[in-house]
Amino acid sequence: MVAVPESHSGWTFITSHARVLAAIADNPNVRIRDIAARCRLTERAVSRIISDLEQDGYLSHTRDGRTNTYRIEPDKVLRHPAEAGLSVASLLSLLVQDETTRARKPVAT
């Protein structure tokens, strides 16, 4: 079992829903356990977020045995009025990177 790191207190720039969506965009066959570890959430929280995203049409899944394959609706627009007209694909283009690119980028100080 993958341990979930301790929770973060205070505000963040990116919501848990966006983090989960980005994890799924990186790997449509990702397990809830792996999303939880990557996003620093509990498996229960990830399940709830996936349910929210599916209920509102941002995400769907098919089941093959014990594996889920997720499908993101890239043309669906973001919910907040301040992002009116921006699509999920626009958000994910900012959040999802190839791991090799992510590893090479220096952190700004």
C-alpha positions as a Markdown table, in Angstrom:
| # | Residue | x | y | z |
|---|---|---|---|---|
| 1 | Met | 0.0 | 0.0 | 0.0 |
| 2 | Val | 1.3 | 3.4 | -0.9 |
| 3 | Ala | 1.4 | 5.8 | 2.0 |
| 4 | Val | -0.2 | 9.2 | 1.6 |
| 5 | Pro | 2.1 | 12.1 | 2.7 |
| 6 | Glu | 0.8 | 14.3 | 5.4 |
| 7 | Ser | -1.7 | 16.9 | 4.3 |
| 8 | His | -0.9 | 20.5 | 3.3 |
| 9 | Ser | -2.3 | 23.3 | 5.3 |
| 10 | Gly | -3.1 | 26.7 | 3.8 |
| 11 | Trp | -4.1 | 27.7 | 0.3 |
| 12 | Thr | -2.8 | 26.4 | -3.0 |
| 13 | Phe | -3.0 | 27.6 | -6.6 |
| 14 | Ile | -4.4 | 24.4 | -8.0 |
| 15 | Thr | -7.4 | 22.6 | -6.7 |
| 16 | Ser | -7.5 | 18.9 | -5.9 |
| 17 | His | -9.9 | 18.4 | -8.8 |
| 18 | Ala | -7.4 | 19.9 | -11.2 |
| 19 | Arg | -4.6 | 17.7 | -9.8 |
| 20 | Val | -6.6 | 14.5 | -10.2 |
| 21 | Leu | -7.6 | 15.5 | -13.7 |
| 22 | Ala | -3.9 | 16.1 | -14.6 |
| 23 | Ala | -2.9 | 12.7 | -13.1 |
| 24 | Ile | -5.5 | 11.0 | -15.3 |
| 25 | Ala | -4.4 | 13.0 | -18.3 |
| 26 | Asp | -0.8 | 11.7 | -17.7 |
| 27 | Asn | -2.0 | 8.1 | -17.6 |
| 28 | Pro | -5.7 | 7.2 | -18.4 |
| 29 | Asn | -5.2 | 3.8 | -16.8 |
| 30 | Val | -3.8 | 5.1 | -13.5 |
| 31 | Arg | -5.0 | 3.5 | -10.3 |
| 32 | Ile | -6.9 | 5.5 | -7.6 |
| 33 | Arg | -4.1 | 4.5 | -5.2 |
| 34 | Asp | -1.5 | 6.1 | -7.5 |
| 35 | Ile | -3.5 | 9.3 | -8.0 |
| 36 | Ala | -3.8 | 9.6 | -4.2 |
| 37 | Ala | -0.1 | 9.3 | -3.7 |
| 38 | Arg | 0.7 | 11.7 | -6.5 |
| 39 | Cys | -1.8 | 14.3 | -5.4 |
| 40 | Arg | -1.2 | 13.8 | -1.7 |
| 41 | Leu | -4.9 | 12.9 | -1.1 |
| 42 | Thr | -6.6 | 10.0 | 0.4 |
| 43 | Glu | -8.1 | 7.3 | -1.9 |
| 44 | Arg | -11.5 | 8.2 | -0.6 |
| 45 | Ala | -11.0 | 11.8 | -1.6 |
| 46 | Val | -9.8 | 10.8 | -5.1 |
| 47 | Ser | -12.9 | 8.6 | -5.5 |
| 48 | Arg | -15.1 | 11.5 | -4.5 |
| 49 | Ile | -13.4 | 13.8 | -7.0 |
| 50 | Ile | -13.6 | 11.3 | -9.8 |
| 51 | Ser | -17.3 | 11.0 | -9.1 |
| 52 | Asp | -17.7 | 14.8 | -9.2 |
| 53 | Leu | -15.9 | 15.0 | -12.5 |
| 54 | Glu | -17.9 | 12.1 | -14.0 |
| 55 | Gln | -21.2 | 13.5 | -12.7 |
| 56 | Asp | -20.5 | 16.9 | -14.4 |
| 57 | Gly | -19.4 | 15.3 | -17.7 |
| 58 | Tyr | -15.6 | 16.1 | -17.5 |
| 59 | Leu | -14.6 | 12.5 | -17.2 |
| 60 | Ser | -15.9 | 9.0 | -18.0 |
| 61 | His | -14.5 | 5.6 | -17.6 |
| 62 | Thr | -14.7 | 2.1 | -18.9 |
| 63 | Arg | -13.9 | -1.0 | -16.8 |
| 64 | Asp | -11.9 | -3.9 | -18.2 |
| 65 | Gly | -11.6 | -6.5 | -15.5 |
| 66 | Arg | -10.0 | -4.7 | -12.5 |
| 67 | Thr | -8.7 | -1.8 | -14.6 |
| 68 | Asn | -10.4 | 1.5 | -15.3 |
| 69 | Thr | -9.6 | 3.4 | -18.4 |
| 70 | Tyr | -10.6 | 7.1 | -18.0 |
| 71 | Arg | -11.5 | 9.4 | -20.8 |
| 72 | Ile | -11.4 | 13.2 | -20.4 |
| 73 | Glu | -13.7 | 15.5 | -22.3 |
| 74 | Pro | -11.2 | 18.0 | -23.6 |
| 75 | Asp | -13.7 | 20.4 | -25.1 |
| 76 | Lys | -15.8 | 20.8 | -21.9 |
| 77 | Val | -15.5 | 24.4 | -20.6 |
| 78 | Leu | -14.3 | 25.2 | -17.1 |
| 79 | Arg | -17.0 | 25.9 | -14.4 |
| 80 | His | -16.0 | 29.2 | -12.9 |
| 81 | Pro | -17.3 | 32.4 | -14.7 |
| 82 | Ala | -13.8 | 33.9 | -14.6 |
| 83 | Glu | -12.6 | 31.1 | -16.9 |
| 84 | Ala | -15.7 | 31.3 | -19.2 |
| 85 | Gly | -14.8 | 29.9 | -22.6 |
| 86 | Leu | -11.6 | 28.1 | -21.4 |
| 87 | Ser | -11.6 | 24.4 | -22.1 |
| 88 | Val | -10.3 | 21.5 | -20.0 |
| 89 | Ala | -7.7 | 21.0 | -22.7 |
| 90 | Ser | -6.4 | 24.5 | -22.1 |
| 91 | Leu | -6.1 | 23.8 | -18.4 |
| 92 | Leu | -4.4 | 20.5 | -18.9 |
| 93 | Ser | -1.9 | 22.0 | -21.4 |
| 94 | Leu | -0.6 | 24.0 | -18.4 |
| 95 | Leu | -0.6 | 21.2 | -15.9 |
| 96 | Val | 0.5 | 18.1 | -17.8 |
| 97 | Gln | 4.1 | 17.7 | -18.9 |
| 98 | Asp | 6.3 | 14.9 | -20.0 |
| 99 | Glu | 8.1 | 13.6 | -16.9 |
| 100 | Thr | 11.5 | 14.2 | -18.6 |
| 101 | Thr | 10.7 | 17.8 | -19.2 |
| 102 | Arg | 9.4 | 18.2 | -15.6 |
| 103 | Ala | 12.7 | 16.6 | -14.2 |
| 104 | Arg | 14.9 | 18.9 | -16.2 |
| 105 | Lys | 13.3 | 22.2 | -15.3 |
| 106 | Pro | 15.0 | 24.1 | -12.5 |
| 107 | Val | 12.9 | 25.4 | -9.7 |
| 108 | Ala | 12.7 | 29.2 | -9.6 |
| 109 | Thr | 13.9 | 30.8 | -6.4 |
